[in-house]
Amino acid sequence: MEYIGIDVHKRDSQVCILGESGEVVLEQRVRTQRERLGELLSKRSKARMLLEASTESEWVARCLEEMGHEVVVADPNFAPMYATRSRRVKTDKRDARTLAEACKLGAYRPAHRTSDEQRHMRAQLAVREALVRTRTRSISQVRALVRREGPRVADGEAESFVKRVEALALPGRLKAEMAPLLSLLLHLNEQIAFLDGMLERLARRDEQLARLCTVPHVGPVTACAFASAVDDPKRFSGPHQLEAYLGLVPSERSSGEKQHRGRITKTGNSRVRCLLIQAALSLLRGSKPETAHLREWAEKIAARRGKKIAVVALARRPAQPRPPSLARRGTGGVQQWCWEQQPLLWLSTTRFGEAPAPGPASQAVWAVPGAPEWSAPRWALSRTPTPGACLHTRHRRRRPKRTSGAAARPHVRPAKAGAFSGSQSRRGNRQEPRSLDSREERNR
């Protein structure tokens, strides 16, 4: 079998073909077009090809798969794939040869290839984001033009901005200057509303998106963005891996005994990360009683670590529906409720997307940070069912209460009988620390 590495670019691509023993069979530059790639690779026997994940990688991979080849789209952030490439000299020819050698050695990490449905959803979200950014820039420009003449545009929603500008008494020349921007804003509002309606109808039809919309302060746009980024939940082993994939975990540079953690990594899809942060800010500023426990938990983190860290922590742990009353259902009823609601809570389960058959629940752990009542920012089910298992609640570790005496202070060494004369130590007139009991007697 031949091993082929293709360094794909917008106009031209570099192809390197290695034989069975690793010798270079062909190195050629070809136009990134279906016809040119077919002329070069369609007549060759079945080979294994390696591409880097990029904008053009998906249609190139599908084109090569139609020719009968085995195609792997690799993660370009995987450093061992470029172990044989010189860092001082970088060319497309060397990159293609490095990819071919990595394909032969298996030194690559396959990237996830998004399904067609999620790719189209990402395209709709990208178009909507571009329209929203254009509207924001236009509104800022109109506000600046109005401020030059003295008046100010009242605050409000973006959809009603044109009406608020038209209500102002402005000079005719200024109105003529702003007319193109105001007409553009009207058209942008119509297009954004049309896309929002499409996403809302899609969220109502899709069962998974409808479940995501049950999370407080999560709407169709955030649900569609999250689902399009995750695509296949089973490729994540747990919630922490998903948080790292979205760039919501702190960066770390540790070595030996030194450990340093910095800001969040901000890797992955920036659109989803921004939407989750916005949802967390909206939840933190809200006043709904069903999310009071989450606000209290975030306020405690904000008092200890700062507001920004509390917002990120809240974005990592979206709220979940509250279980029914324990008095009505009992322990067995809550266990049964866990099994019934597991597909609803797939957002933060340990094994994403798994929907077990209804039955007796296994041992469940509900992690409720700082919440006195039953609530579920995050929960998990053990993989092996345990018959007759009970429901447990994890609480924050608390410091044990102090007791009187030297035992409560481990840093105080008890004095040895007869070791020193009186209360003086060997180092001078410094006195040994007294026990808590003796201090209380002295204070009396």
MODAJO-V636390 format. One record per backbone hydrogen bond with DSSP energy under -1.0 kcal/mol. CO is the residue of the C=O (numbers start at 1). NH is the residue of the N-H. Records with the same first field share a line. If there is no record, write none. Layout:
CO->NH + NH
This chain:
2->48
3->18
4->50
5->16
6->8
7->14
11->32
13->30
14->7
15->28
16->5
17->25 + 26
18->3
23->19
26->17
28->15
30->13
31->33
33->37
34->38
35->39
36->40
37->41
38->42
47->70
48->4
49->72
50->6
51->74
56->60
57->61
58->62
59->63
60->64
61->65
62->66
64->69
65->68
70->49
72->51
73->111
74->53
75->78
78->81
79->82
80->83
82->85
91->95
92->96
93->97
94->98
95->99
96->100
97->101
98->102
99->103
100->104
101->105
102->106 + 107
106->108
109->75
115->119
116->120
117->121
118->122
119->123
120->124
121->125
122->126
123->127
124->128
125->129
126->130
127->131
128->132
129->133
130->134
131->135
132->136
133->137
134->138
135->139
136->140
137->141
138->142
139->143
140->144
141->145
142->146
143->147
144->148
146->149
158->161
160->164
161->165
162->166
163->167
165->168
168->170
171->175
172->176
173->177
174->178
178->182
179->183
180->184
181->185
182->186
183->187
184->188
185->189
186->190
187->191
188->192
189->193
190->194
191->195
192->196
193->197
194->198
195->199
196->200
197->201
198->202
199->203
200->204
201->205
202->206
206->210
207->211
208->212
209->213
211->214
212->215
215->218
219->223
220->224
221->225
222->226
223->227
224->228
225->229
226->230
227->231
230->232
232->235
233->236
238->242
239->243
240->244
241->245
242->246
243->248
247->266
249->265
251->262
255->258
258->255
260->253
263->251
269->273
270->274
271->275
272->276
273->277
274->278
275->279
276->280
277->281
278->282
279->283
280->284
281->285
288->291
289->292
291->295
292->296
293->297
294->298
295->299
296->300
297->301
298->302
299->303
300->304
301->305
306->310
307->311
308->312
309->313
310->314
311->315
312->316
325->329
326->330
330->334
331->335
332->336
333->337
334->338
335->339
336->340
337->341
341->345
345->348
351->354
363->382
364->392
365->380
366->394
378->367
380->365
386->389
392->366
405->408
406->409
409->412
416->419
421->424
425->428
430->425
435->439
436->440
437->441
438->442
439->443
440->444
